[in-house]
Amino acid sequence: MPEHELATPSEVADYLHTTAAALAQDRYLGRGLPYTKHGRKVLYRWADVDAYLAANTVNPGAA
């Protein structure tokens, strides 16, 4: 994860091994990662990306 606080959809997509289009679809459907907009530019906070991953971790076999 880079040292700057904000990330573009392309950077987040690379980090999550997905596509920027998949992130855009999630935004359109109102699900997925929290994001902010600066004008027309979409930005994600790295802290939100990590929190989202932690909240959506699946532990198979855990009771």
Backbone bond lengths (Angstrom), bond angles and torsions (degrees), N, CA, C in turn:
res aa  C-N    CA-C-N  psi(-1)  N-CA   C-N-CA  omega(-1)  CA-C   N-CA-C  phi
1 M - - - 1.450 - - 1.527 107.81 -
2 P 1.327 118.03 129.70 1.464 121.86 179.35 1.524 112.10 -64.87
3 E 1.327 115.21 165.20 1.461 120.36 -176.02 1.518 113.59 -79.77
4 H 1.334 119.17 -21.48 1.461 119.28 -179.90 1.527 109.91 -74.99
5 E 1.314 115.45 154.25 1.468 121.50 -171.57 1.526 113.59 -76.21
6 L 1.333 117.64 -33.51 1.465 121.60 -174.86 1.525 111.19 -106.85
7 A 1.325 115.15 150.67 1.458 121.05 -178.69 1.520 110.20 -135.16
8 T 1.312 115.62 149.53 1.460 121.78 175.34 1.534 108.64 -81.56
9 P 1.330 116.86 163.57 1.465 118.93 175.71 1.535 112.65 -56.93
10 S 1.314 117.92 -36.45 1.468 120.53 179.22 1.523 111.60 -64.30
11 E 1.326 116.82 -41.82 1.464 120.64 178.95 1.523 111.03 -64.66
12 V 1.322 116.54 -43.66 1.465 120.64 179.75 1.527 109.93 -66.88
13 A 1.314 117.29 -40.57 1.467 120.83 178.91 1.526 110.61 -60.69
14 D 1.323 117.51 -43.31 1.465 120.47 177.29 1.527 110.78 -61.63
15 Y 1.310 116.88 -43.24 1.465 122.87 -178.74 1.530 111.09 -63.24
16 L 1.333 116.78 -38.85 1.466 121.91 -177.21 1.532 113.45 -93.09
17 H 1.323 117.22 1.06 1.467 122.06 -178.22 1.527 111.51 57.22
18 T 1.319 115.20 48.61 1.459 122.57 176.41 1.525 107.49 -136.39
19 T 1.314 117.48 -163.72 1.464 120.78 179.73 1.523 110.59 -116.40
20 A 1.318 114.95 157.40 1.466 120.15 175.06 1.526 109.75 -63.60
21 A 1.332 117.14 -32.07 1.468 120.91 178.22 1.527 110.94 -65.45
22 A 1.324 117.93 -37.25 1.467 120.82 177.63 1.528 110.36 -65.77
23 L 1.324 117.07 -38.90 1.465 120.40 176.49 1.525 110.40 -65.40
24 A 1.330 116.84 -39.86 1.466 121.05 178.22 1.526 110.51 -63.60
25 Q 1.315 117.15 -40.40 1.468 121.16 178.33 1.528 110.34 -63.40
26 D 1.325 116.76 -42.26 1.469 119.99 177.23 1.524 111.00 -61.95
27 R 1.332 117.48 -41.08 1.467 120.14 177.75 1.516 110.06 -62.30
28 Y 1.316 117.39 -43.50 1.461 122.74 -179.62 1.531 111.03 -61.03
29 L 1.329 116.15 -39.70 1.466 121.28 -178.21 1.526 112.78 -84.68
30 G 1.326 117.23 -2.28 1.457 121.02 178.07 1.514 114.17 73.92
31 R 1.311 116.71 30.54 1.461 120.65 179.31 1.531 109.17 -132.14
32 G 1.301 115.30 176.97 1.456 119.17 176.07 1.513 113.11 87.97
33 L 1.306 115.12 -149.92 1.463 122.87 -172.97 1.518 113.23 -72.08
34 P 1.334 116.95 143.97 1.464 119.23 170.67 1.529 109.20 -67.38
35 Y 1.302 116.63 146.58 1.466 120.66 -179.85 1.513 109.43 -145.84
36 T 1.314 114.86 167.51 1.453 121.13 176.28 1.521 107.96 -129.65
37 K 1.313 116.15 158.33 1.461 120.25 177.90 1.520 109.05 -121.92
38 H 1.298 114.84 135.40 1.460 122.40 173.68 1.522 104.91 -117.51
39 G 1.323 115.86 98.55 1.463 119.37 -170.54 1.516 107.77 68.65
40 R 1.317 116.40 -122.53 1.468 121.04 177.30 1.520 112.48 -96.36
41 K 1.324 116.29 -5.89 1.463 121.13 -175.75 1.528 110.99 -83.66
42 V 1.318 116.19 128.52 1.464 122.97 177.56 1.525 108.33 -91.80
43 L 1.329 115.60 133.12 1.458 121.22 178.54 1.523 109.95 -134.09
44 Y 1.317 115.41 148.24 1.463 122.67 176.86 1.523 108.61 -117.83
45 R 1.328 116.50 146.78 1.464 121.06 172.65 1.530 107.63 -91.35
46 W 1.332 115.90 133.00 1.460 119.51 179.71 1.523 111.20 -58.89
47 A 1.324 117.41 -36.18 1.469 120.27 178.91 1.528 110.59 -61.73
48 D 1.342 117.49 -37.35 1.466 121.13 177.89 1.526 111.29 -68.76
49 V 1.328 116.67 -36.53 1.469 120.65 178.56 1.526 109.37 -63.28
50 D 1.339 116.48 -47.83 1.465 119.99 179.97 1.525 111.84 -65.24
51 A 1.332 117.47 -39.14 1.464 120.80 178.00 1.527 110.77 -64.61
52 Y 1.318 117.18 -39.59 1.465 121.66 178.47 1.531 110.16 -63.23
53 L 1.327 116.65 -43.53 1.461 120.14 178.41 1.526 111.04 -62.71
54 A 1.318 117.03 -43.15 1.465 120.83 179.98 1.529 111.04 -64.43
55 A 1.317 116.95 -40.13 1.466 121.19 -178.34 1.525 112.40 -72.09
56 N 1.320 117.21 -22.10 1.461 120.77 -176.61 1.524 113.10 -111.09
57 T 1.320 116.61 20.13 1.456 121.10 177.45 1.525 109.26 -76.21
58 V 1.322 116.08 133.25 1.463 122.27 179.44 1.523 108.07 -106.59
59 N 1.322 116.42 129.09 1.461 122.44 177.44 1.520 108.57 -111.63
60 P 1.332 117.95 94.29 1.461 120.28 -179.20 1.532 111.30 -59.44
61 G 1.294 115.53 136.93 1.452 121.27 178.28 1.514 114.65 82.95
62 A 1.327 117.53 -6.37 1.466 119.74 178.46 1.524 108.99 -76.14
63 A 1.305 115.51 137.46 1.470 119.24 -178.08 1.498 112.12 -87.91
